[in-house]
Amino acid sequence: MDPREVNRTLIFVCIGHYVVVIGGVARMSDPKMIKEIKAAVTIPVMAKVRIGHFVEAQILEAIGIDYIDESEVLTPADELHHINKHNFKVPYVCGAKNLGEALRRISEGAAFIRTKGEAGTGNVVEAVRHIRTVNSEIRRAASMGDEELFAYAKELQAPYHLLKESARLGRLPVVNFAAGGVATPADAALMMVWHGHFILAKVLWEVRVLWKGQLGCDGVFVGSGIFKSGDPAKRARAIGTFRRFISPILIPISINYSHVTYMSPPSSVPTVQAVTHYNDAKVLANVSEDLGEAMVGINISDLSEDQKLAKRGW
Amino acid sequence: MLALQGAFIEHVHILKRLPEVAEAILVRTQEQLESVDALIIPGGESTAMALIAERCGLFEPLRKFTRSKPTWGTCAGMILLANEASKTKKGGQQLLGGLDIAVNRNQFGSQVDSFETDLHMSAVLGESAPPFHAVFIRAPIVTALNSEDVQVLAKLEHQVGQTDTETIVAVRQGHLMATAFHPELTPDDRLHSYFVRLAQDYKGKSQDVVTMAN
């Protein structure tokens, strides 16, 4: 799969599991439902498979899905090996917390990468940590000579030629999206590139912080953080069959066991606008207004180690 | 360069290599739109672009721009410039219009049905020029030409899946140009040069004295 063929700020529907901390195994969604969604929308459709579960992937490819997310959010099917993505025609996205992981996934055939963040928490801190880790490791590699790169590749547990290519480009050789905990338009803009410095919008946190630097994502996934906001009345209106609400913009559709839940998106269009206008603080301020209560979210330190999804993936 | 969504940065990389382009401006606001001589609408997701444009108050200004100023739509951009589109979502989708053509979205299928092929495009490149290597990703096609002014620039030279050879994949109508494929994804800048020449011709005709830009 040629990485060129992935559009920046891709707008698509991503079908996944909202991982409820109850227990049980989270698996690929029912193909029948995926087919129905594919028939109902005109935008590309992406669906998740368990890490290492190449047969779930074969099934999804057979029903004509546009992209596959080999996702740590589902229960891994293989605790040592990821899918050999070169065996597939359909492009894959995989999550990564650091450069070594990103390059390992790319060498297995991933067409694009996303940060893992910590899915389901509405807390962007982990996504920020992951993109900053990848960026700083690439910057370090870019300053190295070949002998040092051989040693660094060993340290990162990454293929040398991909490390060298990343160092040469100053970025990953594929696009890198932000994911996992993006809960507001401001979060989305935070993860995008800002030339120079940017300002965390005052609107939600009552704090104005000047940061120098670029977080450098090529696009953003939004998920439960947008759609699990605190207003129960809005949520009640939203629960129902997806047919009642088809939006042309990104609506991640979360599957809660037997039925599909989705959110009438008070905040999803503003998030898309925030990604377009990531460097225009006035627009960001406007789109951040009146979104209702944001997802309450979870503090990462409140999660126990085995609840952390980002640890999955080798 | 309409930079609301999609593969705009790839177009900008090519534009920056062309000496006739004074500046390649990323257009996200009405002021930026009014500052350019010509516009490229990139590939991406046409319904998303239309929605974002509407939300930014850019949709009507875009429509006005495409009525008279040189515009090139690639893939999603071609859909937006068409007067009619089929296989749209329930309730239809908003189009900028201007090109007297009908298009069929996602003609070839989903992402896995993407393909690359060579097109001779003699009207654009010259009779004996090497073919243009065209990348088609969830591409639309032109199903009808609704005016004699529409010039066919390229047709498929091989059958692809269920789609016949001779299917129209690039057109021009005066100041408007549209391609179903993505010239910004290959290093071949001949089509971008062609569009720049088109824009220069039109600039010569108009009274505006603005930077030559996309």
Interface residues (C-beta under 8 A of the other chain):
Chain A: R4 E5 N7 R8 T9 L10 I11 F12 K38 V41 T42 I43 P44 V45 E61 G64 I65 D66 Y67 K89 V90 P91 I246 P248 I249 L250 V269 V272 Q273 T276 H277 D280 V283
Chain B: A3 L4 Q5 G6 A7 F8 I9 E10 R28 T29 G43 G44 E45 T47 A48 A50 L51 I52 R55 C56 K87 T88 K89 K90 Q93 R105 N106 G109 S110 Q111 V112 S114 V135 I137 R138 L185
